[in-house]
Amino acid sequence: MLRLPFRDGFYEVNPTKIVALAKNYAEHAKEMGSDVPEKPVFFLKPPSALIGPNSMILLPRMSKRVDHEVELAVIIGKRAKNVPAKKAMDYVLGYTVLLDITARDIQAEARKKGLPWTIAKGFDTFAPVGPSVVDKRELDPSDLEIGLKVNGEVRQLGRTSEMVFKIPELIEYISSVMTLEPGDIIATGTPAGVGPLRHGDKVEAWIEGIGTLEEDVISEGSVLC
């Protein structure tokens, strides 16, 4: 069971799905060689990819390049279907930090062949979350610093105000396609600066007002002494 600090107790992280946004920061779209989309582009990550803080991101043998992507995660508080943007925030429980770990070489090959990205995004440990869940009443997510360090070096640094599509728009659009259930997670996209992870790396991902999510990185099959 994955539990994160929340209010005066804990929140059990148990989504039916993780809905992740692609190219929702213009500079990230640019670094990926893509245009900014006219409508939100999203994909799914499996709940089995979730891990908590101070855990280990596992680099799978079948990938030669695994990248980090720090994202603001929105946790849905009640069932949402066809929700208008003006009422969307009523359906939010709170916020946390999520790392959308990506097997970039597998993703690139899939994109080249016009195939889905599921494998590239879906390995176990590819969705770390934490260090806590912050109640929506305690945080305005519209303009927060978001960043990531690897081994103490800043790789990503931006602000949530740079999102192309804001949280209400995302909830409106996603809920017009699929029902969002309580506990579901929306990962709202990543700022520029994504890069590779290697065995032995230490990752620190933070969002202002939420805290810092720390993870170790190991190669599949490695034994820690």
KESE-726394 format. One record per atom (N, C-alpha, C): atom name; residue number from 1; x, y, z; chain. Coordinates in steps of 0.001 Angstrom, whole numbers, always signed. Atoms other than C-alpha are relative to their C-alpha. Layout:
BEGIN
CA_NUM_X_Y_Z_A
...
This chain:
BEGIN
N_1_+838_-1189_+0_A
CA_1_+0_+0_+0_A
C_1_+882_+1250_+0_A
N_2_-751_-1247_+100_A
CA_2_+1347_+3427_-1011_A
C_2_-789_+1103_+685_A
N_3_+656_-1068_-742_A
CA_3_+468_+6145_+1494_A
C_3_+925_+1199_+82_A
N_4_-748_-1246_-86_A
CA_4_+1567_+9776_+1515_A
C_4_-614_+879_+1083_A
N_5_+544_-936_-985_A
CA_5_+1239_+12387_+4271_A
C_5_-1045_+924_-630_A
N_6_+1104_-827_+504_A
CA_6_-2006_+14350_+3876_A
C_6_-781_+548_+1184_A
N_7_+678_-638_-1124_A
CA_7_-3590_+16858_+6241_A
C_7_+650_-483_+1294_A
N_8_-547_+469_-1274_A
CA_8_-3195_+15365_+9731_A
C_8_+214_-1504_+22_A
N_9_-158_+1444_+58_A
CA_9_-2896_+11788_+8515_A
C_9_+704_-424_-1277_A
N_10_-594_+532_+1224_A
CA_10_-2204_+9861_+5323_A
C_10_-1065_-145_-1075_A
N_11_+865_+231_+1148_A
CA_11_-3661_+9518_+1854_A
C_11_+473_-1261_-704_A
N_12_-336_+1226_+720_A
CA_12_-3769_+6107_+184_A
C_12_-63_+260_-1502_A
N_13_-85_-242_+1438_A
CA_13_-2610_+6483_-3415_A
C_13_-426_-1274_-719_A
N_14_+556_+1204_+625_A
CA_14_-4775_+4049_-5367_A
C_14_-867_+381_-1194_A
N_15_+787_-445_+1152_A
CA_15_-5830_+5474_-8756_A
C_15_-441_-1151_-894_A
N_16_+360_+962_+1043_A
CA_16_-7741_+3561_-11402_A
C_16_+848_+233_-1247_A
N_17_-830_-341_+1159_A
CA_17_-5539_+5366_-13945_A
C_17_+823_+1252_+288_A
N_18_-833_-1203_-4_A
CA_18_-2794_+7932_-14373_A
C_18_-73_+577_-1406_A
N_19_+136_-673_+1288_A
CA_19_-3571_+10377_-17173_A
C_19_+1117_+1033_-102_A
N_20_-1192_-850_+99_A
CA_20_-387_+12108_-18354_A
C_20_-48_+837_-1271_A
N_21_+41_-935_+1122_A
CA_21_-107_+15147_-20602_A
C_21_+1342_+34_-735_A
N_22_-1185_-145_+839_A
CA_22_+2342_+15348_-23492_A
C_22_+71_+1430_-535_A
N_23_-247_-1302_+631_A
CA_23_+3871_+18618_-24691_A
C_23_-871_+1116_+566_A
N_24_+826_-1038_-611_A
CA_24_+2024_+20797_-22186_A
C_24_+824_+1192_+492_A
N_25_-870_-1165_-182_A
CA_25_+5021_+23136_-21790_A
C_25_+657_+265_-1357_A
N_26_-451_-305_+1364_A
CA_26_+6034_+24931_-24996_A
C_26_+1470_-320_-215_A
N_27_-1436_+233_+164_A
CA_27_+9787_+24684_-24386_A
C_27_+321_-1490_-31_A
N_28_-206_+1448_+66_A
CA_28_+9544_+20962_-23743_A
C_28_-419_-539_-1363_A
N_29_+414_+411_+1344_A
CA_29_+7584_+20502_-26974_A
C_29_+1099_+314_-1009_A
N_30_-1066_-416_+907_A
CA_30_+10361_+22407_-28731_A
C_30_+1203_-920_+89_A
N_31_-1183_+850_-145_A
CA_31_+13153_+20272_-27257_A
C_31_-258_-1420_-518_A
N_32_+338_+1307_+545_A
CA_32_+11270_+17159_-28393_A
C_32_-241_+50_-1504_A
N_33_+165_-137_+1436_A
CA_33_+11066_+18525_-31934_A
C_33_-1442_+12_-447_A
N_34_+1430_+6_+294_A
CA_34_+7308_+19014_-31798_A
C_34_-576_+1405_+103_A
N_35_+753_-1236_-155_A
CA_35_+4847_+21857_-32193_A
C_35_-879_-90_+1238_A
N_36_+966_-29_-1101_A
CA_36_+2615_+22945_-29341_A
C_36_-1348_-468_-534_A
N_37_+1274_+518_+524_A
CA_37_-639_+20991_-29754_A
C_37_-1135_+1001_+134_A
N_38_+1174_-867_-58_A
CA_38_-3935_+22742_-30453_A
C_38_-992_-449_+1066_A
N_39_+830_+564_-1057_A
CA_39_-5736_+20437_-28013_A
C_39_+907_-837_+906_A
N_40_-823_+835_-875_A
CA_40_-4399_+18538_-24986_A
C_40_+251_-1377_-608_A
N_41_-390_+1345_+437_A
CA_41_-2539_+15368_-25885_A
C_41_+336_-799_+1256_A
N_42_-278_+767_-1208_A
CA_42_-2630_+12703_-23216_A
C_42_+113_-1486_-290_A
N_43_-189_+1443_+80_A
CA_43_-1707_+9078_-22641_A
C_43_-185_-545_+1411_A
N_44_+201_+628_-1298_A
CA_44_-2099_+6590_-19789_A
C_44_+1262_-700_+484_A
N_45_-1022_+800_-674_A
CA_45_+429_+5196_-17337_A
C_45_-721_-946_+959_A
N_46_+706_+935_-875_A
CA_46_-529_+2091_-15349_A
C_46_+257_+297_+1478_A
N_47_-221_-169_-1435_A
CA_47_-1042_+2337_-11576_A
C_47_+1139_-868_+544_A
N_48_-1098_+868_-438_A
CA_48_+1489_-511_-11257_A
C_48_+1360_+672_-110_A
N_49_-1267_-734_+121_A
CA_49_+4194_+2037_-12186_A
C_49_+286_+856_+1222_A
N_50_-152_-884_-1143_A
CA_50_+3657_+3940_-8919_A
C_50_+991_-538_+1028_A
N_51_-810_+254_-1182_A
CA_51_+6274_+4057_-6182_A
C_51_-24_+1262_+854_A
N_52_+4_-1127_-908_A
CA_52_+6609_+6308_-3166_A
C_52_+1359_+656_+126_A
N_53_-1275_-689_-215_A
CA_53_+9361_+8634_-1923_A
C_53_+1063_-934_+556_A
N_54_-1145_+743_-527_A
CA_54_+12828_+7321_-1092_A
C_54_-46_-1467_-403_A
N_55_+24_+1340_+572_A
CA_55_+12356_+4287_-3306_A
C_55_+1055_-72_-1102_A
N_56_-994_+172_+1054_A
CA_56_+14249_+3108_-6392_A
C_56_-655_-45_-1369_A
N_57_+392_+42_+1403_A
CA_57_+13666_+3869_-10060_A
C_57_+846_-1063_-673_A
N_58_-701_+1126_+610_A
CA_58_+14565_+718_-11966_A
C_58_+177_+237_-1499_A
N_59_-301_-151_+1425_A
CA_59_+16283_+1082_-15357_A
C_59_-109_-1359_-678_A
N_60_+209_+1328_+592_A
CA_60_+14979_-1810_-17505_A
C_60_+1085_-354_-1010_A
N_61_-1036_+481_+914_A
CA_61_+17391_-3931_-19510_A
C_61_-322_+324_-1456_A
N_62_+345_-150_+1408_A
CA_62_+15446_-3457_-22730_A
C_62_+111_+1441_-508_A
N_63_-157_-1395_+421_A
CA_63_+16049_+323_-22765_A
C_63_+1432_+467_+198_A
N_64_-1345_-577_-80_A
CA_64_+19318_+2139_-23438_A
C_64_-19_+1448_+475_A
N_65_+99_-1374_-507_A
CA_65_+18011_+5577_-22396_A
C_65_-1329_+193_+711_A
N_66_+1174_-274_-832_A
CA_66_+15606_+6360_-19580_A
C_66_+109_+1435_+497_A
N_67_-15_-1429_-319_A
CA_67_+14688_+10019_-18996_A
C_67_-896_+328_+1192_A
N_68_+818_-564_-1070_A
CA_68_+13304_+12024_-16076_A
C_68_-911_+1091_-553_A
N_69_+934_-1086_+317_A
CA_69_+10263_+14331_-16368_A
C_69_-756_+332_+1284_A
N_70_+697_-398_-1211_A
CA_70_+9057_+16218_-13275_A
C_70_-1327_+670_-357_A
N_71_+1321_-509_+337_A
CA_71_+5350_+17059_-13233_A
C_71_-821_+292_+1261_A
N_72_+1016_-233_-1013_A
CA_72_+2646_+18587_-11050_A
C_72_-1117_-1013_-225_A
N_73_+1065_+1001_+88_A
CA_73_+147_+15823_-10321_A
C_73_-1242_+500_+718_A
N_74_+1297_-381_-553_A
CA_74_-3521_+16600_-9722_A
C_74_-734_-1278_+385_A
N_75_+750_+1169_-459_A
CA_75_-5459_+14081_-7634_A
C_75_-1492_+351_+20_A
N_76_+1435_-233_+118_A
CA_76_-9160_+13841_-8407_A
C_76_-713_-419_+1288_A
N_77_+670_+254_-1269_A
CA_77_-11489_+13994_-5401_A
C_77_-1369_-637_-109_A
N_78_+1313_+620_+176_A
CA_78_-14836_+12910_-6839_A
C_78_-231_-286_-1483_A
N_79_+246_+478_+1361_A
CA_79_-16250_+11259_-9933_A
C_79_-296_+1166_-932_A
N_80_+105_-1137_+922_A
CA_80_-15956_+13587_-12914_A
C_80_-260_-489_-1418_A
N_81_+349_+306_+1383_A
CA_81_-17682_+13234_-16277_A
C_81_-612_+1246_-625_A
N_82_+491_-1185_+714_A
CA_82_-18239_+16078_-18767_A
C_82_-58_+1232_+912_A
N_83_-74_-1114_-943_A
CA_83_-17118_+18665_-16231_A
C_83_+426_+1276_-739_A
N_84_-424_-1260_+629_A
CA_84_-17032_+22275_-17511_A
C_84_+1190_+601_+749_A
N_85_-1207_-565_-595_A
CA_85_-13789_+24149_-16887_A
C_85_-302_+866_+1214_A
N_86_+309_-926_-1091_A
CA_86_-15489_+26696_-14622_A
C_86_-330_-713_+1304_A
N_87_+295_+777_-1202_A
CA_87_-16437_+23917_-12191_A
C_87_+1064_-1054_+287_A
N_88_-963_+1094_-59_A
CA_88_-13377_+21715_-12652_A
C_88_+728_-101_+1333_A
N_89_-777_+37_-1234_A
CA_89_-11528_+22713_-9491_A
C_89_-808_-572_+1164_A
N_90_+829_+625_-1033_A
CA_90_-14482_+21458_-7428_A
C_90_+262_-1501_+86_A
N_91_-232_+1435_+71_A
CA_91_-13384_+17955_-8449_A
C_91_+1424_-396_+405_A
N_92_-1396_+247_-383_A
CA_92_-9778_+18276_-7245_A
C_92_+95_-250_+1498_A
N_93_-291_+267_-1412_A
CA_93_-8654_+16717_-3958_A
C_93_+1255_+743_+441_A
N_94_-1259_-615_-379_A
CA_94_-5069_+17936_-3935_A
C_94_+1073_-228_-1044_A
N_95_-1116_-2_+940_A
CA_95_-1623_+17944_-5502_A
C_95_+1206_-727_+591_A
N_96_-1263_+576_-401_A
CA_96_+1652_+16062_-5387_A
C_96_+994_+126_-1158_A
N_97_-1027_+34_+1042_A
CA_97_+4890_+15680_-7363_A
C_97_-11_-1390_-626_A
N_98_-100_+1287_+707_A
CA_98_+5089_+12950_-10014_A
C_98_+1156_+57_-980_A
N_99_-1036_+152_+1021_A
CA_99_+8014_+11769_-12093_A
C_99_-520_-920_-1098_A
N_100_+394_+803_+1158_A
CA_100_+6957_+10596_-15541_A
C_100_+1279_-554_-622_A
N_101_-1223_+629_+506_A
CA_101_+9906_+8282_-16137_A
C_101_-309_-634_-1361_A
N_102_+267_+367_+1393_A
CA_102_+10254_+7466_-19840_A
C_102_+1188_-724_-618_A
N_103_-1027_+686_+797_A
CA_103_+12223_+4894_-21825_A
C_103_+36_+681_-1367_A
N_104_+55_-910_+1152_A
CA_104_+13094_+7478_-24471_A
C_104_+296_-708_-1315_A
N_105_-327_+708_+1246_A
CA_105_+14631_+5126_-27036_A
C_105_-1176_-855_-466_A
N_106_+1173_+807_+350_A
CA_106_+11593_+2845_-26908_A
C_106_-1125_+906_-495_A
N_107_+1008_-950_+440_A
CA_107_+9298_+5854_-27209_A
C_107_+299_+503_-1413_A
N_108_-382_-519_+1315_A
CA_108_+11255_+7212_-30193_A
C_108_-271_-1028_-1093_A
N_109_+240_+1054_+993_A
CA_109_+11040_+3879_-31987_A
C_109_-1498_-179_-243_A
N_110_+1454_+119_+146_A
CA_110_+7303_+3659_-31310_A
C_110_-554_+1149_-827_A
N_111_+473_-1166_+759_A
CA_111_+6738_+7198_-32609_A
C_111_+368_-130_-1476_A
N_112_-460_+166_+1381_A
CA_112_+8753_+6406_-35729_A
C_112_-901_-963_-771_A
N_113_+834_+1014_+635_A
CA_113_+6544_+3393_-36444_A
C_113_-1496_+295_+129_A
N_114_+1403_-330_-208_A
CA_114_+3299_+5124_-35444_A
C_114_-695_-903_+992_A
N_115_+547_+920_-996_A
CA_115_+2820_+2785_-32494_A
C_115_-226_+716_+1330_A
N_116_+231_-613_-1320_A
CA_116_+1572_+3522_-28936_A
C_116_+1282_+77_+830_A
N_117_-1159_-208_-874_A
CA_117_+3970_+4664_-26197_A
C_117_-79_-831_+1276_A
N_118_+293_+656_-1277_A
CA_118_+2673_+2267_-23558_A
C_118_+1222_-621_+655_A
N_119_-1177_+645_-587_A
CA_119_+5870_+288_-23070_A
C_119_+954_+1048_+555_A
N_120_-964_-1025_-403_A
CA_120_+8030_+3414_-22875_A
C_120_-391_+690_+1301_A
N_121_+500_-716_-1174_A
CA_121_+5860_+4879_-20107_A
C_121_-441_-917_+1131_A
N_122_+722_+867_-914_A
CA_122_+4623_+1784_-18313_A
C_122_+778_-950_+865_A
N_123_-772_+918_-833_A
CA_123_+7506_-47_-16661_A
C_123_-287_+228_+1486_A
N_124_+67_-148_-1448_A
CA_124_+7280_-731_-12935_A
C_124_+1023_+1044_+456_A
N_125_-800_-1088_-598_A
CA_125_+8721_+2212_-10917_A
C_125_+47_+1251_-857_A
N_126_-67_-1140_+912_A
CA_126_+8114_+4668_-13784_A
C_126_-960_+1132_+361_A
N_127_+859_-1103_-440_A
CA_127_+5720_+6848_-11760_A
C_127_+195_+259_+1494_A
N_128_-187_-380_-1401_A
CA_128_+7274_+7960_-8461_A
C_128_-888_+1197_+352_A
N_129_+816_-1113_-479_A
CA_129_+5020_+10268_-6413_A
C_129_+378_+346_+1441_A
N_130_-254_-438_-1368_A
CA_130_+5410_+12303_-3224_A
C_130_+583_+1404_+13_A
N_131_-129_+712_-1279_A
CA_131_+6638_+13457_-819_A
C_131_-1284_+11_+828_A
N_132_+1251_-118_-729_A
CA_132_+3104_+14366_+299_A
C_132_-1100_+386_-972_A
N_133_+1138_-548_+733_A
CA_133_-353_+15277_-922_A
C_133_-430_+1268_+720_A
N_134_+408_-1274_-575_A
CA_134_-1292_+18917_-376_A
C_134_-1452_+274_-377_A
N_135_+1411_-303_+203_A
CA_135_-4967_+19783_+34_A
C_135_-144_+1193_-947_A
N_136_+191_-1085_+967_A
CA_136_-6263_+21991_-2783_A
C_136_-285_+1339_+670_A
N_137_+317_-1235_-717_A
CA_137_-7414_+24527_-195_A
C_137_+1252_+682_+549_A
N_138_-1234_-512_-577_A
CA_138_-3820_+25006_+920_A
C_138_+1018_+443_-1047_A
N_139_-989_-281_+1040_A
CA_139_-2150_+25605_-2457_A
C_139_-671_+504_-1270_A
N_140_+411_-502_+1308_A
CA_140_-2733_+27712_-5560_A
C_140_+1016_-528_-1018_A
N_141_-943_+637_+902_A
CA_141_-1177_+25645_-8383_A
C_141_+341_+799_-1247_A
N_142_-83_-719_+1272_A
CA_142_-1263_+28370_-11022_A
C_142_+1385_+532_-345_A
N_143_-1324_-566_+292_A
CA_143_+2292_+29709_-10643_A
C_143_+1003_-431_+1062_A
N_144_-930_+575_-961_A
CA_144_+4635_+27436_-8684_A
C_144_+1315_-359_-682_A
N_145_-1277_+478_+536_A
CA_145_+8325_+26743_-9172_A
C_145_-20_-1524_-52_A
N_146_-90_+1441_+179_A
CA_146_+8890_+23229_-10505_A
C_146_+1397_-313_-531_A
N_147_-1366_+266_+428_A
CA_147_+12319_+21668_-10873_A
C_147_+471_-1392_+356_A
N_148_-585_+1316_-231_A
CA_148_+14558_+18627_-10791_A
C_148_+1517_+82_-43_A
N_149_-1446_+137_-26_A
CA_149_+18160_+17863_-9869_A
C_149_+377_-1467_-122_A
N_150_-602_+1328_+9_A
CA_150_+20258_+14815_-10655_A
C_150_+1414_+149_+558_A
N_151_-1300_-92_-674_A
CA_151_+23249_+14354_-8339_A
C_151_+361_+1441_+344_A
N_152_-208_-1383_-411_A
CA_152_+22803_+17942_-7183_A
C_152_+38_+1014_-1114_A
N_153_-32_-896_+1162_A
CA_153_+22837_+19417_-10695_A
C_153_-1423_+266_-489_A
N_154_+1336_-346_+484_A
CA_154_+19735_+21307_-11803_A
C_154_-135_-374_-1468_A
N_155_+285_+414_+1381_A
CA_155_+18313_+19715_-14954_A
C_155_-1253_+707_-540_A
N_156_+1255_-621_+413_A
CA_156_+14785_+21136_-15078_A
C_156_-362_+1105_+990_A
N_157_+443_-1094_-859_A
CA_157_+13494_+24449_-13760_A
C_157_-1008_+836_-780_A
N_158_+1045_-766_+672_A
CA_158_+10258_+26185_-14680_A
C_158_-1061_+413_+995_A
N_159_+1127_-390_-833_A
CA_159_+6925_+27409_-13385_A
C_159_-1271_-599_-583_A
N_160_+1245_+609_+468_A
CA_160_+3503_+25843_-13560_A
C_160_-830_+965_-848_A
N_161_+700_-986_+833_A
CA_161_+2242_+29083_-15115_A
C_161_+336_-153_-1476_A
N_162_-419_+217_+1384_A
CA_162_+4057_+27963_-18284_A
C_162_-783_-1112_-691_A
N_163_+818_+1037_+643_A
CA_163_+1557_+25161_-18904_A
C_163_-790_+596_-1163_A
N_164_+800_-431_+1146_A
CA_164_-104_+25471_-22296_A
C_164_-1480_-93_+350_A
N_165_+1392_+220_-422_A
CA_165_-3379_+24017_-21007_A
C_165_-16_-86_+1522_A
N_166_+55_-74_-1450_A
CA_166_-4271_+24846_-17415_A
C_166_-868_-1125_+563_A
N_167_+680_+1123_-648_A
CA_167_-5753_+22434_-14898_A
C_167_-1499_-53_-319_A
N_168_+1434_+99_+333_A
CA_168_-9446_+23380_-15460_A
C_168_-247_-474_-1426_A
N_169_+143_+437_+1393_A
CA_169_-9028_+22950_-19229_A
C_169_+284_-1488_-138_A
N_170_-365_+1413_+78_A
CA_170_-7370_+19577_-18724_A
C_170_-1113_-883_+536_A
N_171_+1079_+797_-578_A
CA_171_-10120_+18280_-16468_A
C_171_-1219_+4_-921_A
N_172_+1130_-75_+929_A
CA_172_-12795_+19513_-18879_A
C_172_+218_-935_-1189_A
N_173_-263_+784_+1208_A
CA_173_-11125_+17869_-21870_A
C_173_+56_-1499_+302_A
N_174_-145_+1419_-317_A
CA_174_-10164_+14578_-20227_A
C_174_-1339_-605_+397_A
N_175_+1277_+553_-459_A
CA_175_-13557_+14149_-18550_A
C_175_-1044_-62_-1107_A
N_176_+897_+133_+1152_A
CA_176_-15253_+14636_-21920_A
C_176_+277_-1296_-767_A
N_177_-397_+1238_+671_A
CA_177_-13417_+11519_-23105_A
C_177_-221_-1209_+892_A
N_178_+87_+1123_-935_A
CA_178_-13272_+9293_-20035_A
C_178_-367_+513_+1382_A
N_179_+381_-364_-1359_A
CA_179_-14736_+9360_-16546_A
C_179_+1218_-55_+910_A
N_180_-1047_-33_-1009_A
CA_180_-12268_+10398_-13879_A
C_180_-597_-447_+1328_A
N_181_+491_+545_-1255_A
CA_181_-12724_+8412_-10691_A
C_181_+763_+612_+1177_A
N_182_-725_-494_-1174_A
CA_182_-11818_+9508_-7144_A
C_182_+1345_-710_+154_A
N_183_-1338_+559_-130_A
CA_183_-8079_+9012_-6666_A
C_183_+793_-22_-1283_A
N_184_-736_-42_+1263_A
CA_184_-7216_+9216_-10350_A
C_184_+979_+1180_-1_A
N_185_-1072_-994_+40_A
CA_185_-4095_+11225_-11126_A
C_185_+122_+570_-1402_A
N_186_-338_-666_+1254_A
CA_186_-3547_+13791_-13867_A
C_186_+1403_+577_+153_A
N_187_-1355_-540_+33_A
CA_187_+146_+14445_-14566_A
C_187_+31_+1058_-1095_A
N_188_+321_-1156_+843_A
CA_188_+127_+17898_-16120_A
C_188_+1093_+419_-984_A
N_189_-1045_-332_+949_A
CA_189_+3277_+17822_-18260_A
C_189_+1268_+486_+681_A
N_190_-1315_-297_-561_A
CA_190_+6938_+18676_-17791_A
C_190_+645_+1189_-696_A
N_191_-753_-1081_+636_A
CA_191_+9087_+21764_-18375_A
C_191_+1213_-540_-743_A
N_192_-1175_+398_+780_A
CA_192_+12145_+21697_-20619_A
C_192_+1117_-484_+911_A
N_193_-1182_+453_-717_A
CA_193_+15372_+20019_-19597_A
C_193_+18_-1480_+307_A
N_194_+10_+1437_-255_A
CA_194_+14463_+16336_-19635_A
C_194_+1331_-598_-442_A
N_195_-1297_+593_+317_A
CA_195_+17508_+14092_-19685_A
C_195_+127_-1398_+569_A
N_196_-155_+1410_-346_A
CA_196_+18899_+10615_-19064_A
C_196_+343_-238_+1467_A
N_197_-362_+494_-1319_A
CA_197_+19197_+8728_-15801_A
C_197_+938_-1182_-148_A
N_198_-977_+1094_+17_A
CA_198_+22021_+6325_-15013_A
C_198_+57_-684_+1362_A
N_199_-139_+773_-1241_A
CA_199_+22694_+3661_-12420_A
C_199_+793_+800_+1035_A
N_200_-674_-708_-1078_A
CA_200_+23637_+5249_-9108_A
C_200_-402_+1451_+167_A
N_201_+425_-1399_-101_A
CA_201_+21990_+8627_-9757_A
C_201_-920_+206_+1205_A
N_202_+920_-454_-1045_A
CA_202_+20176_+10512_-7006_A
C_202_-871_+1104_-617_A
N_203_+931_-949_+602_A
CA_203_+17074_+12391_-8169_A
C_203_-735_+766_+1098_A
N_204_+805_-855_-877_A
CA_204_+15461_+15331_-6362_A
C_204_-941_+814_-889_A
N_205_+1006_-718_+784_A
CA_205_+12227_+16660_-7860_A
C_205_-887_+776_+961_A
N_206_+761_-815_-949_A
CA_206_+10366_+19517_-6254_A
C_206_-1020_+886_-695_A
N_207_+963_-1017_+391_A
CA_207_+7369_+21778_-6568_A
C_207_-243_+875_+1222_A
N_208_+222_-977_-1053_A
CA_208_+6978_+24908_-4504_A
C_208_-1320_-273_+730_A
N_209_+1193_+213_-798_A
CA_209_+4521_+24361_-1652_A
C_209_-357_-1459_+227_A
N_210_+262_+1429_-176_A
CA_210_+4568_+20556_-1960_A
C_210_+1180_-693_+664_A
N_211_-1190_+611_-564_A
CA_211_+8147_+19558_-1190_A
C_211_+842_-675_-1048_A
N_212_-970_+643_+883_A
CA_212_+10924_+17447_-2665_A
C_212_-147_-1507_+42_A
N_213_+81_+1449_+179_A
CA_213_+10565_+13902_-3969_A
C_213_+1394_-510_-332_A
N_214_-1350_+518_+192_A
CA_214_+13845_+11975_-3676_A
C_214_-46_-1482_-335_A
N_215_-60_+1398_+433_A
CA_215_+14620_+8718_-5460_A
C_215_+1431_-381_-396_A
N_216_-1240_+563_+532_A
CA_216_+17638_+6512_-6187_A
C_216_-293_-675_-1326_A
N_217_+121_+632_+1315_A
CA_217_+18247_+5035_-9634_A
C_217_+931_-1207_-46_A
N_218_-831_+1195_+128_A
CA_218_+19469_+1481_-10192_A
C_218_-342_-723_-1302_A
N_219_+225_+819_+1184_A
CA_219_+19857_-783_-13191_A
C_219_-664_-1321_+380_A
N_220_+653_+1261_-233_A
CA_220_+17676_-3856_-13436_A
C_220_+1029_-1104_+223_A
N_221_-927_+1082_-301_A
CA_221_+19442_-6808_-11867_A
C_221_+1119_+391_+918_A
N_222_-1072_-443_-885_A
CA_222_+21771_-4675_-9749_A
C_222_-322_-380_+1444_A
N_223_+154_+300_-1420_A
CA_223_+22343_-5558_-6123_A
C_223_+652_+1113_+775_A
N_224_-553_-1064_-831_A
CA_224_+22765_-2760_-3614_A
C_224_+704_-610_+1204_A
N_225_-772_+488_-1148_A
CA_225_+25421_-3356_-994_A
C_225_-366_+790_+1246_A
